[in-house]
Amino acid sequence: MKNMAVAIDFGTSKVVTLVAESGGYHRCDIIGAGVVPYDGYTDGYWNTPEKVNDAIHAAIQEAETQASRRIHEIHVGVPGEFCRVYVTETTLQLQGVDPHVTPADVERIFAMADQEIQPVRGVIIHRSPAWFMVDDGKKTMEPVGIKGSTLKTFVSFIVADEFFLNDINRRMQSLGIEVAGFFSSPMGEALLFLPPEDRDRTAVLIDIGYLNSEIMAVEGDALVFHKVIPLGGAHITVDLTYGLEVAMPMAEQIKRSYIFGMPGGDNIEAVDSAGRAASFTREDVARVLEPRVDEISEQIREELNHSGVRLGSWSNVYLTGGGLAMMRGGREYLSAQMERPVRAPSPKAAKLNSPVYSSALGLMDLVFETIEQQTESGGIFDKVKGLFK
């Protein structure tokens, strides 16, 4: 029997509603999508709160039309702007004459970790172990049955802002839609686009969006670091608007036409709303555009350097989002600024496989993973893993 789920993701420039069914090559197949631009949020608040309901309603209606289904229940993604990541390392002394790790021990150490981060402001929406370790042995995700005297774990907690949860609940109620649950959009995006073998060595996903940029570091199945930088693609566009003295739509054209790492070359052409063409040299555009990209890159480097996350030569970094990944040569330019290779994630869906939909696709994948955990019976570790999700 196929499962169906609906998820809504709030980006800084658009609301995306997805309707998906389980099955197919990937975990789920998108059968309906509604994408509606809006003014987003800044510093933990909606930029135009009076228009948010209209954007939600329009995105849901568009998804309903494509999927030929009515939406009565929805899973909501909590943007990085409205959630925080807390991590704690906890140690438990194992009991007994011949102690081995049991599911009860895992429950106990999980409860200890829960107590260690209290009290926190907000609501915990995810708990995930990055690893377990018995007697300073190898890190593992399957500790049950291992013999030893101590069990250690590194646990990530994602805490959502109550303002966002309450506000979205009220907005959905006004539309006659029930919220089935809240999920961390950054966590879903990172788990979907960072390969498991990379996450075992700690990996980083950078999402440079419209109004902000997010840095996500994952170890195992846990988001161990997350930071939002209030700079994104819109700031590049605004710089071009003032620096070249053009309207924002033309500045957006110029930004999308720019190619990093190509000295000289043809001029960059753009057309205004009246159909008048204008031409700009690459050097003039670079003088305005590249300093802002340098600033974003530098802030990303600084945040990673001060994150406490150990990144070695074995740790891979990936770039997504619509702010820089969509610009030709943007990933390579960021790589040079960060002084380490930056990769492009592999497409994860037949539809909406553009970097601008990474957050929404990651959210939907996380929703289906949760549904599978709730509906399928597994072994001991599956049950243990469910304690943390």
C-alpha positions in Angstrom: 0.0 0.0 0.0 1.3 3.4 -1.0 1.7 6.1 1.6 0.8 9.7 0.7 2.0 12.8 2.5 1.9 16.6 2.1 4.6 18.9 3.3 5.0 22.7 3.2 8.4 24.4 3.2 9.0 28.1 4.0 12.0 29.6 2.2 13.1 33.2 2.3 11.6 33.9 -1.1 8.9 31.2 -1.7 6.5 28.9 -0.1 6.6 25.3 -1.5 3.9 22.7 -0.9 4.6 19.2 -2.1 2.3 16.2 -2.4 4.1 12.9 -2.7 3.5 9.1 -2.7 5.9 6.4 -1.6 7.5 4.1 -4.1 9.5 4.6 -7.3 13.3 4.9 -7.6 13.5 7.4 -4.8 11.8 7.2 -1.4 8.8 9.2 -2.7 7.4 10.5 -6.0 6.2 14.1 -6.2 2.7 14.1 -7.7 1.8 17.7 -7.0 3.7 20.9 -6.2 2.7 24.5 -5.4 5.4 27.2 -5.6 4.4 30.7 -4.6 6.8 33.7 -4.1 6.4 35.8 -1.0 8.5 38.2 1.1 10.0 35.6 3.5 11.3 36.4 6.9 14.2 38.3 8.6 15.5 38.1 12.2 12.9 35.5 13.2 9.8 37.5 12.0 7.8 37.5 8.8 8.6 40.5 6.6 4.9 41.0 5.6 2.9 38.8 8.0 -0.4 40.0 6.5 0.5 38.3 3.2 1.7 34.9 4.6 -1.8 33.3 4.7 -2.4 34.2 1.0 0.9 32.6 0.0 0.2 29.4 2.0 -3.3 29.1 0.5 -2.1 29.7 -3.0 0.7 27.1 -2.7 -1.6 24.5 -1.2 -4.3 25.1 -3.9 -1.7 24.8 -6.7 -0.4 21.5 -5.2 -4.0 20.2 -4.8 -4.8 21.0 -8.5 -1.7 19.1 -9.7 -2.2 16.1 -7.5 -6.0 16.1 -8.0 -6.4 15.6 -4.2 -7.8 17.7 -1.4 -5.3 18.5 1.4 -6.7 18.2 4.9 -3.4 17.4 6.8 0.1 18.8 6.3 3.6 18.3 7.6 5.4 21.6 8.2 9.0 22.3 7.8 10.6 24.6 10.4 13.2 26.9 8.6 16.6 27.3 10.0 15.7 30.9 11.0 13.3 29.4 13.5 15.3 26.6 15.1 18.5 25.9 17.0 20.8 23.0 17.3 22.1 21.8 20.7 24.6 18.9 21.1 25.7 17.0 24.2 28.1 14.2 24.9 26.9 11.8 27.6 28.4 8.8 29.4 26.6 5.9 31.1 28.2 3.3 33.4 26.9 -0.2 32.3 25.7 -2.4 35.1 25.9 -6.2 35.7 28.5 -8.9 36.2 29.1 -9.3 32.4 27.8 -5.9 31.1 26.6 -5.5 27.5 24.7 -2.6 26.0 20.9 -3.2 26.1 18.0 -1.2 24.6 17.3 -0.1 28.1 20.8 1.3 28.4 20.2 3.3 25.2 16.9 4.6 26.6 18.7 5.6 29.8 21.5 7.4 28.2 19.1 9.2 25.9 17.1 10.4 29.0 20.4 11.6 30.5 21.2 13.6 27.4 17.7 15.0 27.4 18.2 16.3 31.0 21.6 17.8 30.2 20.2 20.3 27.7 17.3 21.3 29.9 16.0 23.9 30.2 15.9 25.2 26.6 13.6 27.8 25.2 11.4 26.3 22.5 10.1 22.8 21.6 12.4 19.8 20.8 11.3 18.5 17.4 14.2 16.1 16.7 16.7 14.0 18.7 19.4 12.2 16.8 22.6 10.3 17.8 25.7 11.2 15.9 27.4 8.1 17.3 27.7 5.6 20.2 31.0 4.4 21.7 31.6 1.5 24.1 34.8 1.8 26.3 36.5 4.3 23.9 36.2 1.8 21.0 35.1 2.6 17.5 32.2 4.9 16.9 29.0 3.0 15.9 25.3 3.5 15.3 24.5 0.0 16.6 25.7 -0.3 20.2 23.2 -2.9 21.4 25.0 -6.2 22.4 28.5 -4.7 22.6 30.3 -5.8 25.7 31.9 -3.1 27.9 31.7 -1.0 31.1 30.8 2.5 29.7 28.5 3.7 26.9 29.1 7.1 25.5 26.9 9.0 22.9 26.9 12.3 21.1 23.3 13.5 20.6 21.9 16.4 18.6 18.7 18.2 19.6 16.8 20.5 17.3 14.7 23.0 19.1 12.0 25.0 17.3 10.9 28.6 18.1 7.4 28.5 19.7 6.5 31.7 17.9 6.8 29.8 14.5 4.9 26.7 15.7 2.0 28.7 17.3 1.8 31.1 14.3 1.7 28.3 11.7 -0.8 26.3 13.8 -3.2 29.3 13.8 -2.7 30.0 10.1 -3.4 26.4 9.2 -6.5 26.2 11.4 -7.9 29.3 9.7 -7.5 27.4 6.4 -9.2 24.2 7.8 -6.0 22.2 7.6 -4.5 20.1 10.4 -0.8 20.2 11.2 0.4 16.5 11.3 3.8 17.5 12.7 6.8 19.9 12.6 10.1 18.9 11.0 13.5 20.6 10.7 13.9 21.6 7.1 17.8 22.0 7.5 18.0 18.5 8.9 16.0 17.0 6.1 17.9 18.8 3.5 21.3 17.8 4.9 20.4 14.1 5.4 19.0 13.9 1.8 21.9 15.6 0.0 24.9 14.5 2.0 25.7 10.8 1.2 25.9 8.5 4.2 29.5 7.6 3.6 30.3 11.4 3.7 28.3 11.9 6.9 30.2 9.1 8.6 33.3 11.3 8.2 31.4 14.6 9.0 30.2 16.5 5.9 28.9 20.1 5.3 26.0 21.4 3.2 26.0 25.1 2.4 22.6 26.5 1.2 23.0 30.0 -0.1 19.4 31.2 -0.6 17.7 34.5 -1.4 17.8 36.4 1.9 20.2 34.2 3.9 22.7 31.4 3.8 22.7 28.3 5.9 25.6 26.1 7.0 24.8 22.5 8.1 27.3 20.0 9.4 26.2 16.4 9.8 27.9 13.5 11.6 26.1 10.1 11.2 22.4 10.8 11.2 22.7 14.0 13.3 22.8 17.6 12.5 25.7 18.7 14.8 26.1 22.3 13.7 23.8 24.8 12.0 24.2 28.5 11.4 22.2 31.1 9.5 24.0 34.0 7.9 21.8 37.0 7.0 23.3 37.3 3.5 22.2 35.7 0.2 21.5 36.1 -3.5 19.2 39.1 -2.9 22.1 41.1 -1.5 24.1 40.4 -4.6 21.2 41.7 -6.7 20.7 44.8 -4.5 24.4 45.6 -4.9 24.1 45.4 -8.7 21.0 47.6 -8.6 22.8 50.4 -6.8 26.3 49.8 -8.3 25.2 49.7 -11.9 22.2 52.1 -11.4 19.6 49.7 -12.8 16.2 48.3 -11.6 16.2 45.1 -9.6 14.7 42.9 -12.4 17.6 43.9 -14.7 20.1 43.4 -11.9 18.8 39.9 -11.5 19.3 39.2 -15.2 22.9 40.5 -14.9 23.6 38.3 -11.9 22.3 35.2 -13.7 24.3 36.0 -16.8 27.5 36.6 -15.0 30.2 33.8 -15.3 32.9 33.6 -12.6 36.4 33.0 -13.6 36.1 34.3 -17.2 38.3 37.4 -17.5 37.4 39.7 -20.4 35.0 38.2 -22.8 31.7 39.5 -24.2 29.7 42.2 -22.5 26.7 41.2 -20.3 23.4 42.1 -21.9 20.1 42.8 -20.1 16.7 44.1 -21.0 14.5 46.4 -18.8 10.8 46.3 -18.3 10.2 48.6 -21.3 12.2 46.3 -23.6 15.3 48.6 -23.8 18.6 46.7 -23.9 21.7 47.7 -21.9 25.2 46.4 -22.0 27.8 46.1 -19.2 31.4 45.1 -19.3 32.4 42.1 -17.2 34.9 44.1 -15.3 32.2 46.6 -14.2 29.9 43.8 -13.1 32.7 42.0 -11.3 33.7 45.1 -9.3 30.2 45.2 -7.8 29.3 41.5 -7.6 32.4 39.7 -6.4 33.0 41.7 -3.2 29.6 40.6 -1.9 30.3 36.9 -2.8 33.7 37.3 -1.1 31.9 38.6 2.0 29.5 35.6 2.1 32.4 33.2 1.5 34.4 34.7 4.3 31.5 34.5 6.8 31.0 30.9 5.9 34.7 30.1 6.5 34.7 32.0 9.9 31.5 30.2 11.1 33.0 26.8 10.2 36.3 27.6 11.8 34.6 28.6 15.1 31.9 25.8 14.9 33.8 23.3 17.0 33.2 20.8 14.2 36.4 18.9 13.2 36.7 19.0 9.4 39.6 17.1 7.9 40.8 16.6 4.3 38.3 13.6 4.3 35.3 15.9 5.0 33.3 16.9 1.9 31.5 20.2 1.4 28.5 20.6 -0.9 26.7 23.7 -2.2 23.0 24.1 -3.0 20.3 26.8 -3.0 19.4 29.4 -5.6 21.7 32.2 -4.5 25.1 31.0 -5.8 24.7 27.4 -7.0 22.6 28.7 -10.0 25.4 31.1 -11.1 27.9 29.6 -13.6 31.2 29.1 -11.9 29.7 30.0 -8.5 30.6 26.7 -6.9 34.2 26.8 -8.2 34.5 30.4 -7.0 33.3 29.5 -3.5 35.7 26.6 -3.5 38.7 28.9 -4.2 37.6 31.3 -1.5 37.2 28.5 1.1 40.4 26.8 0.0 38.8 23.4 -0.2 36.8 21.5 -2.8 33.1 22.3 -2.9 30.8 19.7 -4.7 27.4 19.8 -6.2 24.9 17.3 -4.7 23.5 14.6 -6.9 19.8 15.2 -8.0 17.4 13.4 -5.7 14.1 13.7 -7.6 12.8 13.4 -11.1 10.9 16.6 -10.6 12.0 19.8 -9.0 15.7 18.8 -9.1 16.9 22.4 -9.2 19.0 23.6 -6.2 16.3 26.1 -5.3 14.0 23.2 -4.2 16.6 21.4 -2.1 15.1 22.4 1.2 11.5 21.3 0.2 12.7 17.9 -1.1 14.8 17.3 2.0 11.8 18.0 4.1 9.6 15.6 2.2 12.2 12.9 2.4 12.4 13.3 6.2 8.6 13.1 6.5 8.6 9.8 4.6 11.4 8.4 6.7 9.4 9.2 9.8 6.3 7.6 8.3 8.3 4.5 7.5 9.7 4.2 11.0 6.2 4.5 12.4 4.6 1.9 10.1 7.3 -0.7 9.6 8.4 -3.1 12.3 12.1 -3.6 12.5 14.8 -5.1 14.6 16.2 -4.0 17.9 18.2 -1.1 16.4 15.3 0.1 14.4 13.4 0.5 17.6 16.3 2.1 19.4 16.8 4.5 16.5 13.1 5.4 16.7 13.7 6.7 20.2 15.9 9.5 18.9 14.0 10.6 15.9 
